[in-house]
Amino acid sequence: MTLTQLLERHGKVGLGGEGVLRTHGRNTEARIVIEEAIARGITYFDSAHVYADSELYYGYVWRERPEVRGRVFQTSKSATRNRNGALADLESTLERMGTDYLDLWQIHDVRTQEDLDRISAPGGALEAFVEAKSSGKVKYVGVTGHHDPNVLTQAVEMWPVDAVMMPVNPVEAVLGGFLTSTLPAAKRKEIAVIGMKILGGSLYLDPLLNIPAEALLRFALSFDVTVAIVGCSTRSEVSMLADVKNKMAPLSETEFSDIEDRFRPYLKQLAFYRGVL
C-alpha cells in the first residue's frame, strides 16, 4: 500500500504541530487538544523534534492509551543535516513520544541548495532516513519545506521520499511555485502531499482579510493534496477541523476567486514564511 492510499483512510485533515502543541509546560491544554482530536475522529498527528514540548505532549497520551496509538498516524521531523545527529534525534523522538516507531519521519525545513547538498552527501541525514525505514523504526519518510519551491522540488525528484509537506494557501495560489512546481513533481512521483501553512500561523485570520478558518481549509483542500494539517489551541478549533473533515463542501469558483483577490494586496506580508520575495 502506498502512503497516499494509507492516508486516504485517515481522512483529509490532520492536527498540525503548531498551536498549543508548540509550547513548553502546557500539558493540560495540549492534552485537551489531542484528546478532542481523537474523540472527533482525527487520526493524523503532526510534530517535530524542534517543536518545543510537542513530542512530550503526545507521549503523555500514548503511554496512557497505547490502544489509540496503534490506530493513529503519528509523524515527526528532524532538522539535523548529518546522519548521526538525525539518528540521535529519532531515538530522542521515540523516547519522548513513548512509542517504538513513527508512521512518518520527515527531513525538516529544507531551504537552500546547501541544505540539499549536506543532506545528500556521504554521512548526510538522508542516510539516516533510509536506514530508519529499512530497520522499521519508521514506516515512511518524507521531506518538508516552505522557503524555496525550486529547492523542495529538487528534493522530491532526487530523494527516495514517500511524502512532501509544503504550503497550500491563497498566497501560493497567486504566487505559484509550490503549487505549480512541487505539487506536480510529487504527483508524477506518486507520493503523498501534506498541506501546511493553511492559516499562515493564524495570520490569515486577520479581520482585514475577513476569511474564516473553515474557508481557508476548504481552499487548501480544493487542490490535489492528500491531507491538510492545522495547528490548534482549543477544543473549538479542533471542532472546526473535524467539521470540515466530516462534511466538507467544495468552494465555488466565485468563493475561490474572492479569497485570492483578498490576498493579492498583501502578498509580501502574507508570504512571510518564504523569506524575502
Stockholm file with secondary structure:
# STOCKHOLM 1.0

chainA/1-277         MTLTQLLERHGKVGLGGEGVLRTHGRNTEARIVIEEAIARGITYFDSAHVYADSELYYGYVWRERPEVRGRVFQTSKSATRNRNGALADLESTLERMGTDYLDLWQIHDVRTQEDLDRISAPGGALEAFVEAKSSGKVKYVGVTGHHDPNVLTQAVEMWPVDAVMMPVNPVEAVLGGFLTSTLPAAKRKEIAVIGMKILGGSLYLDPLLNIPAEALLRFALSFDVTVAIVGCSTRSEVSMLADVKNKMAPLSETEFSDIEDRFRPYLKQLAFYRGVL
#=GR chainA/1-277 SS CCHHHHHHHHCSEEEEEEETTSSSSCHHHHHHHHHHHHHTTCCEECCCTTSTTHHHHHHHHHHHCHHHHTTSEEEEEECCCBHHHHHHHHHHHHHHHTCSCEEEEEECCCCSHHHHHHHHSTTBHHHHHHHHHHHTSEEEEEEECSSCHHHHHHHHHHSCCSEEEEECSHHHHHHCSIIIIIHHHHHHHTCEEEEECSSTTTGGGCTTTCCCHHHHHHHHTTSSCSEEEEEESSHHHHHHHHHHHHSCCCCCHHHHHHHHHHHGGGHHHHTGGGCCC
#=GC SS_cons         CCHHHHHHHHCSEEEEEEETTSSSSCHHHHHHHHHHHHHTTCCEECCCTTSTTHHHHHHHHHHHCHHHHTTSEEEEEECCCBHHHHHHHHHHHHHHHTCSCEEEEEECCCCSHHHHHHHHSTTBHHHHHHHHHHHTSEEEEEEECSSCHHHHHHHHHHSCCSEEEEECSHHHHHHCSIIIIIHHHHHHHTCEEEEECSSTTTGGGCTTTCCCHHHHHHHHTTSSCSEEEEEESSHHHHHHHHHHHHSCCCCCHHHHHHHHHHHGGGHHHHTGGGCCC
//
